[in-house]
């Protein structure tokens, strides 16, 4: 009988191993895509694309019967050669090729010049040829950073006593009702796709105190803007026993601080490739909704058209105001009008026209919505009635409140928006591997 | 201007902090649900349910004006009192109450006796009253262990150079085609829910070499069994530059070994609560499909009805065989018939009726399907034609192969099945917070 006993070490090496210096002057074995070929006649430079970055390999025509003929970009190869230091090469090392074995060959050239440093093609082309465009080093680096954000979110919350949950995406009724839901048939029953894990995560506060989920959400919104996707990854948490909704903002601040450190430590190469300056998270200003509107209106001479609404342009100005006045990259805007928040939002007892809620703006773009929720069944039931809503279809959600719930609140972060702002893009589609919008259902 | 500068330490303490011994004899402050009340007249025992476990609090009638009257189960409270050691209490500690503040009160009693050690109600009742049944300590422990599995999967793969990806769940065409897909309308276009991230993760091997995703998948299968869900969490990975499909099984073995250690270390209390004996993962036997059928048939006298199919009952017998003969909890069954695998599976060059693929059985239940994939465009195209399939709708997927792909393979693990077997349940619904099956769309 054969047995498997775990991962065996491979002969082939990754960039990190080559960079330790231990193998300099020795023969090494590496695999990768041929990212680019520069043929100088007697000598050819093959740049290999490996998962940790680029590696220069030097092929001397004729050595050990080698020839650059027959090699082409996007082949995958296994190269043997001597590792040498060379200050002109990426990372200061190169491999002088002694042998090369072709693992696979493309049948067509790339439709985009992915081997170049900057992929100067249209967004449309990048999205149409996703499996090609992402082979560009700068394009893929954005998604490594996206990984770092998700990882930071989870690891920080684990450390704070949160439990990860998985809640269903197909359901009988959505969390916030309304028309923005995708509908489907579920074995002859009408069903919808979840636009948020809101109801479930609240119910689970009664079980685990603190929960989080990182999962897709679906919004059938007919927005065609640079900041909307119809499917996106939502980083959600919900926490019990809060003293005030400030606890939620403090937790998010902690997550951001933790994540920036993680990116600096483990994603330094990707930050360098994209020339990202990490935002300030040591202290994040906190301003009331009404005050934020006033400040932006005063400084930039913009009239307040609707005191109960915040337009995207106003968000941009608020972001600008806090950058200029406080050198702040993030700002919490608090106490949103009750009318603009869902029924489960906790009204401010000092002025019930407003709620104990907040948005987090990052360079003037909303990347988070959160707040304290109503935890008392009676109060929740009254608010539902006051809004002319029905409790029908929400029995399971309301059940949790009947059985008792601690004071609690939480938030949802749009992963793609946060990534987009962090890497300095201005269209959220740039921060989704395979974006879904009004007109895009493929790839 | 107010600023937020991160998470502040709370006065209230969690179980882990109380158990360090540093606070013994001192006043502490704790919050939680009143899980159960035992009123002895002069003295009452309140057991608090906290996220890390149960905590006994002792209330002496009349002390500082205290009374058990007015207290009830599932209230959330904040208790102040003196922390004392008491061998009879859970974890050997208790809090002698000096003051108690009610944070919230239920308006209805729980519909299930969640405060009992074993929740001896029907599965149906447990699922109908999910926000109540999960308040039972044993019920919720299953989902802490589920967290540990997901966490182990991600952390192990990070350490092995994998990149986490997020791929869309709404698409124009499914990975494996066919009738088992939920259909929906996407802004007047026909769309389906992803039954697997298969196509996307393969495409991303060309970008990141090694990728993984932990996300929901959707299967419109009309199975009503103890092991099927119509929505479940799939732990998927895909890796490039494999030497053979053994590399994939070795990686899974490594994940299992890492995860069992993680569970032992960080989830010991949950394992104890459920009395879980962790399975052996030091070496996992590996047997060919045809051989496995033979072995089970011989030992248990079961006729082989179809040499190209493995029935659930046969899987059970194979599991039993390897437990009895090798004390193995897991077994890799390899070389599944080509007919039973999707078109992208790599056929065994030595016998093309079989594939370089495998299932992992855990105590006789399939918890993983994986294998090597075809990476050559020509070969893939020929297999599609040979199966009478069309390339229509797969242009984006096939594009990746035209542009070149390394030899690769991967797998998908059913999180709920793995959890169910690990905690010793026999119905997969027991291992889903909110299961979706043929008849269940709520809660």
Interface residues (C-beta under 8 A of the other chain):
Chain A: X1 X2 X3 X4 X5 X6 X7 X8 X10 X12 X14 X31 X33 X50 X51 X52 X74 X75 X76 X103 X104 X105 X106 X107 X108 X109 X110 X111 X129 X130 X131 X132 X134 X135 X140 X143 X144 X146 X147 X150 X151 X154 X158 X160 X161 X163 X164 X165 X166 X167 X168 X169 X170 X171 X172 X182 X183 X184 X185 X186 X187 X189 X191 X193 X200 X203 X204 X206 X207 X208 X209 X210 X215 X216 X218 X220 X222 X230 X231 X233 X240 X241 X243 X246 X249 X250 X251 X253 X254 X257 X282 X283 X284 X285 X286 X287 X326 X332 X375 X376 X377 X378 X396 X397 X399 X400 X401 X402 X403 X404 X405 X406 X407 X415 X432 X433 X434 X435 X436 X438 X439 X441 X442 X443
Chain B: X1 X2 X3 X4 X5 X6 X7 X8 X10 X12 X14 X31 X33 X50 X51 X52 X74 X75 X76 X78 X103 X104 X105 X106 X107 X108 X109 X110 X111 X129 X130 X131 X132 X134 X135 X140 X143 X144 X146 X147 X150 X151 X154 X158 X160 X161 X163 X164 X165 X166 X167 X168 X169 X170 X171 X172 X182 X183 X184 X185 X186 X187 X189 X191 X193 X200 X203 X204 X206 X207 X208 X209 X210 X215 X216 X218 X220 X222 X230 X231 X233 X240 X241 X243 X246 X249 X250 X251 X253 X254 X257 X282 X283 X284 X285 X286 X287 X326 X332 X375 X376 X377 X378 X396 X397 X399 X400 X401 X402 X403 X404 X405 X406 X407 X415 X432 X433 X434 X435 X436 X438 X439 X441 X442 X443
